[in-house]
C-alpha cells in the first residue's frame, strides 16, 4: 500500500496536514468561543443580539454547507491552493464549534450574574468563572471540532482521508487503507479527549470561588 | 432576488424538499439503530463485570470515531459482493450514511441511558425523563450530520443545493441559495429546540405533580 514513493509522500503529507488542521481547528474553536462568549454575555444589547443571530445561523447550517460557503468565500479572494482549503476548513470548523461553545460560556456568565455570590461588577473575574463553569461544554465542542476535521476533504483539503483515498486509487490494499484511517482518527480523537480533559481540569480549578 | 428565482430550476424546490426528507430518513434510521444498540450497551454497563468493561470500552471507541471516516470506511471496506447469512449484503448510500452515524447515536443513547437508569434507580423519575429531550436533541444533530452523505453522492438536501449552485453564475447568487438552504434546515432545527424546551417543561410539571415522586416514596 505504501511501498511506492508517491504513496509514501502522499501519506506523510496527509498526516502532517491532518495535524495542522486539528491544531488549527482547536485554536480557532477556542478563539471563536471566547469571542462569541464575551459578545453574547455582554451588557451591550446590539453586540449580544448580533452574536446570537450569527450563532443561530451557524447552528442552522449543516457543517458540509458551512465548509462549502467558507471555501467559496476564500476562493473568491485567493486562488485555489491546498493552504487556502485548509484555512477555509479551519475557519468553518472553528466558527461552527466556537459559536456553540461561546453560547455555553454566555449562559454561564448569565447564570453567574443571577447568583447572589457572583462578583457584582463582572469583568475578567466573571469571565474566567464562566469559563470554569462551561468547561465541560467547551471541551465537548473542541472534541467535536477534531472529529469534524476529516470533512475538510470535501472542499479539497489534502488531509489524511483525502490522501488515503488518492493512494487507494492506484495501489492495492484498499481495506487495509481504510482500517488504518479509522484507527488513526479514532486514536487522534481519543488523544484530544485526554488533552481536553486536562484543559477542563485547569479551567474548573480557575473557577471563581463562591 | 427575482433574477435568482428565475435562474433556479422549476424542479429545485420539490427536489430540495425530497432531499431534506432523505436527511430526516437517515437521522431516523440512525437513531432507531442507536436506540437498540445504545440501550444494550447501557444495560451492560450497569450490569458491570466483564460485560460492563467491554461496553464501556465500546462506548469510548464509538464516541471517538468520526462519522465522516466511518462513512468512507463502510463504503470502501465492505466488499460489493459481501454476504450475510447467505444473503447479499450491499449497503445503499442512505444506509451507509445512516450506519456511519450509529456510533455517535449509540454512544449518546448509552451515555444518556445509563444516566436515566441511574436516576430511575435512585427514585428520580424527572431526572430519568430528561432522556427524552436528550434524544430529541440527538435527532436534530443527526439530521444536520446526515449532510455528510453529499460526499458519497446521496441525493439529500445539501447535494441538491450544491448541484443547483453549479448552475448559478455569480458568488452572490450562490450565497443567496446557500442562505435559503440554511433557512430551510434552520426552521425544523429551531422548532425542534422549542419542542424540546416544551417537552422538558411539560415533563417537569407532570412529574412534580405526580405523588410517586414525593420524598416519602424514596427507599
Interface residues (C-beta under 8 A of the other chain):
Chain A: X56 X57 X59 X60 X61 X62 X63 X64 X65 X68 X69 X72 X73 X76 X147 X148 X149 X150 X151 X153 X154 X161 X165 X168 X174 X175 X177 X178 X179 X181 X182 X185 X186 X189 X190 X193
Chain B: X60 X61 X63 X64 X65 X66 X67 X68 X69 X70 X72 X73 X76 X77 X144 X145 X146 X147 X148 X150 X151 X157 X158 X161 X162 X165 X171 X174 X175 X178 X181 X182 X183 X185 X186 X189 X190
